[in-house]
């Protein structure tokens, strides 16, 4: 298993492999955290993956994603994050942003995503299916800054009166 040779700290399972349950079982047995993309599977397939991971006691992140490059904002469906949080209440939920810009990824964090994956490019003019939606390094810095602001602004769920 290449992940053993490379000593990777975690393993990402792309959504095209999210139905490959033998692969997921094997990856879960390796003792490394897993990040599972769900862009090409339905809810039942996500439930199947979740069940395997729960039974294996593996650490994992389920990510909402929609597999298209670049992705239209109308096709992101961020509310799936809240669906995952309700149905898989003990799971870490993340978001794979394949749309241009940072706004949607920041909103994903506001909805409860704990992990955000975005592609990064050195040059948007390069050939490739995801160059147009990938962030520049300056945009990546901006994304991190905005996410940290939202994390602080989320604050506590307890309503308290602040001193005037």
Secondary structure, 3 states (H helix, E strand, C coil): CHHHHHCCCEEEECHHHCCCHHHHHHHHCCCCEEEEECCCCCHHHHHHHHHHHHHHCCCEEEEECCCCCCECHHHCCCHHHHHHHHHCCCCEEEEEECECCCHHHHHHHHHCCCEEEECECCCCCCCCCCCCCCECHHHHHHHHHHHHHHHHHHCCCCCCCCCC
